[in-house]
């Protein structure tokens, strides 16, 4: 059961983490090329990207988590001793 929970966590978090990682890489590359090292320049695009991913993939993430929690709660009697 714990392995399924960790896999579900990874599957649901992967879109947000992947996009934020990509945006962070692009911003870091931009900062290295232009030699502009501003902290907000790195933070704001990542925040906007995360909000956009949540807006696009949020319904899928919520449905996936609700189904997982539902199946986990319904399987509790199977684990009773």
C-alpha angles and dihedrals in degrees: 000000000000091000091054090049093051092047090050091050091052093046094050096043096044098083094052095042093047095051094044090049091051093047091047090052092050093047091048090050090049091049092049093049096046096033090229108142106184118151095214090052088064097041105045099055091048091050092049091048092050091050090049092051091048089050092050102035098026097098091050091047092050094046092048093050094045091051091048093049091045093052091045093052092046091051094055093095089057090061096047115115 
